[in-house]
Amino acid sequence: MRSTRAARVREGLNSGLEVMTLRTIEFPDGRRIQILTKPRPGAMSELLDTPE
């Protein structure tokens, strides 16, 4: 499964897409906000360095 995921990410990056993570933060009063963040650089290299 990991190699399939890496292949999909690699395809997306090669076609000009950017990898982002959608995070939801919930405040104590119940309000929620969603934030797009970029993954840490090490996570991307770990994912893409896996053998296919």
C-alpha positions as CSV (number, residue, x, y, z in Angstrom):
1,M,0.0,0.0,0.0
2,R,2.8,2.4,0.8
3,S,4.4,2.1,-2.6
4,T,1.0,2.8,-4.2
5,R,0.6,5.9,-2.1
6,A,4.1,7.0,-3.0
7,A,3.4,6.5,-6.7
8,R,0.2,8.6,-6.5
9,V,2.0,11.4,-4.7
10,R,4.9,11.3,-7.2
11,E,2.4,11.4,-10.1
12,G,0.6,14.4,-8.5
13,L,3.9,16.3,-7.9
14,N,5.1,15.6,-11.5
15,S,1.8,17.1,-12.8
16,G,2.3,20.3,-10.8
17,L,0.1,19.5,-7.8
18,E,1.0,20.5,-4.3
19,V,0.6,18.1,-1.3
20,M,-1.3,19.7,1.5
21,T,-2.9,18.4,4.8
22,L,-6.3,19.5,6.0
23,R,-6.3,20.0,9.7
24,T,-9.3,20.8,11.9
25,I,-8.8,22.7,15.1
26,E,-11.6,22.7,17.7
27,F,-11.8,25.4,20.3
28,P,-13.1,24.7,23.8
29,D,-16.4,26.5,23.0
30,G,-17.1,24.1,20.1
31,R,-16.1,26.3,17.2
32,R,-14.0,24.6,14.5
33,I,-11.6,25.9,11.9
34,Q,-9.9,24.1,9.1
35,I,-6.4,24.9,8.0
36,L,-4.4,23.7,5.0
37,T,-0.8,23.0,5.9
38,K,2.2,21.6,4.0
39,P,3.7,18.4,5.4
40,R,7.2,18.7,6.9
41,P,9.9,18.2,4.3
42,G,11.2,15.0,5.9
43,A,7.8,13.4,5.6
44,M,7.7,13.9,1.8
45,S,11.2,12.6,1.3
46,E,10.4,9.5,3.5
47,L,7.3,8.8,1.5
48,L,9.0,9.3,-1.9
49,D,12.2,7.4,-1.1
50,T,10.3,4.1,-0.5
51,P,10.9,1.4,-3.1
52,E,8.1,0.8,-5.6
